[in-house]
Amino acid sequence: MTSKNKTKTPEQIQYDVLQKKHELKRPILKNCIRAFFVGGTICLIGQAVTYFYIYYFDFTEQTAGNPTVATMVFFAMLLTGFGMYDRLGQFAGAGSAVPVTGFGNAVISAAIEHRTEGFVLGVGGNIFKLAGSVIVFGVFSAFVVALIKTIIILWGGF
């Protein structure tokens, strides 16, 4: 049997009561609202960058996505380098981590953390420590989807 099913001693019960008394309550609703508005603001800025590329560089809505993503990742890396994105992350939580800017923050944070070890072994060896898995699984997923689409088009006649 597991230890959950055992009866607790009086000391354990007293400890549980003491722990619940001193446990900090997390403001879940407040955190969700912050994440929603900060993530929405990041997406609003991304939409403004998209319109900038469409208006000034004659991109279409379909082709403006790639430079927009690159620009947003660059902005996140720049803000991380100045220490501003970490403060935003502390305030917003997942609202700053979920958009593509969170990817830029993850890449540059690892580079900043290991810069004292040198450019090759420190920065180069650790820059994709967290983001590497995202890149690998993203590329693999794109390959699988393209393979499935190719098979459906060749054999399905769609």
Beta strands, then each sheet from edge to edge (+ up, - down):
end
